[in-house]
Amino acid sequence: MLTVEDANVRIDLAIERARTNGFHYQAAELKGSGELVGLIGLGVLSETVQAAIPNHPRVEIGWVLAKEHWGKGLAPEGARAWLDYAWSIGLPEVAACTARENAPSQRVMQKIGMIYDPTGDYKNRTFGEGHWLRPGVVYRKRNPTQ
């Protein structure tokens, strides 16, 4: 659980990244009720992460949803809207990174038209050797208007 101070630091960082880049992860809410169900958006990968991944993608799309909302089509719906935004601001490509074992997230990537890039496999250095989240995969999608 985050402390209030930690949460405020994260919020300030998110606001700064949105100002700097023109995008960042945003609240995902249900249309009817406005219930907060997670986050979906675009983010600039850190230089450390870019360096760990062959062909160095710059911008990543991602989502985190409350488990009770998995499998309802919310992640693909939100991700498609964010891809439309990415193309509207002229981004040439968007990547998505996840653990090799995270099949549900990879299914979302496939549903939104992203293609697995086997040359992008990487090791997430946040996790130690042998941890199931360490081996990572990259999916990519090029801007169809460019």
N, C-alpha and C positions, 0 to 999 in steps of 0.2 A: 504494500500500500504506500502510495506517495504521501509525503507530508505536504501541507499547504504551500510551504516555501518551494519544494521541489516542483509541485504542479505549476506554481507561478513562473518559475524559471522556464519550464517547458512551454508554457503559453507564450511568454515573451519571445522565446526563440522561434516559435511557429509564426508569430506575427512578423518578426524581423525577416524570416525567410520568405514569407508571402510578399512582403514589400520589396525585397531584393530581387526575387526571381519572377514575381508575377503569379506565383502559385505555391501551394503547399497542401498538405493533407487537411481536409475539412470534415466537419461533423456530417455524418450520414444519418438522416432522419426518415422515419416513415411518413409518406405523403399525407395520409389521413389524420394521424394523431400528433405528428411532430415528435414522436418518441425517438430519443437518441439511441441508435443501434450500433454505432461504430464510427470509424474514420475511413475515408476514401480520398485519394488525391494523387498529386504528382509531387515528387521531391527530387532535389539535386543530390546525387550520390556523393558522399565524401570522397576526397582524393584518395584516402586509404582504400575504400571499397573499389573505386574506379581502378586503382592500380592492381588490385587482386583479381580483377576480371579481365580476361583477354578481350581486346577490341574496345576496352574502356567506355562503356555506355555512360552518358552524363545524367540523363533524366530517367527516373524510375516511376512507374505507376504502382500503387499498392493499396491494400485494403485490410482492415481489421474489423470484424463484425462480432457482436455477441453471439455465442454459440447457438442460442435459441433462434437466431435468424439465418443460420447457415442453410443452404439448399433451397432458398426461396427466390433466387434470381436477383437478389439485391446487389451483390458484388458485381456481376456483369452489367447490370443496369447503370450503376454509378460509374463503373470503369469506362463504359462506352461514352458517357457524357464527358468524362475527363479527357478521353482520347480526342473527342470532337474539339474540346477546348485547346488541347495541345496542338492540333493541326491548325486551328484558327489563329494561334499566335506564331505559327511558322516553325515549330519544332520539327526537325527532320526525322527524328526517331524517338521512340519511347521503349524502354526496357522494363522487364519485370524480373525480379530476383527472388528466389525462394529456396528452401531446403529441398534436396532431391526427394526426400520422403514425403513432402507436402503435396500429395496428389490432389486434394480438393482445390488448392490454390492454382495448381497447374491446369486443372480443368477450367477454372475461370479464365486463365490466360488463353487457353485454346478457344473458348466460347467467344472471346472478344477479338479473335483473329490474329493472335500473336503466334509466332513460330518459334519453336525450341531451337536454340543455337548451341549445338554440341561443342563448338569452340569456346563457348563462354563459361563452361563449367569452372567452378572456383571453390576455394576453401574459405569459409567464413571464419575469420580469425578471432571472432568474439568467443567461439567455442573451442574447447580443447580437442585434441586428436581422439577419435573414437566416439565423439558426441554425435548423435543422430542429426543435429542441425548444422554440423560443420560442412558436409558436402553440399554445395549449392549449384543451382542451374539458372540459366538465363533464357528468357523468352524475349523476342524483339518484334516490333512492328514499325515499319517505315511509314512516313507521312504519304498517303495516297495522292495528295495534291502536288507533290514535288517530283 
